């Protein structure tokens, strides 16, 4: 049975600020963030996760990880505009 393992350290997703200026760049960033969140949070299907409880936990983790990543990006972007 699969169990989600919390990452011991943050996962870093690299990007160039100019990527966020285009729709294609934002889509690529969204995919990279989603892939990193899946790696950290574990599978989100019943068969792969091994139970409804784990599916729910992993999906919650995935949503929170993506939200946290975009919040960090927004904060860095806002800070760079203030400089």
WOKANOR-V879707 format. One line per field, one symbol per residue. phi: phi as a letter, one per 30 degrees, with the letter a starting at -180 (. if undefined). burial: + if it has 24 or more other ideal C-beta (glycine too) atoms within 12 Angstrom, else -. A space follows every 10 residues. Layout:
phi=???
burial=???
//
This chain:
phi=.dbdcdddbd cccdaceded dbddddddde dddddddddd cjdccedddj ldeddddddd eedddddddd dddddddddd ddd
burial=---+------ +-+-+----- --------+- -+++-+++-+ ++++----+- ---++-+++- ++--++--++ --+------- ---
//
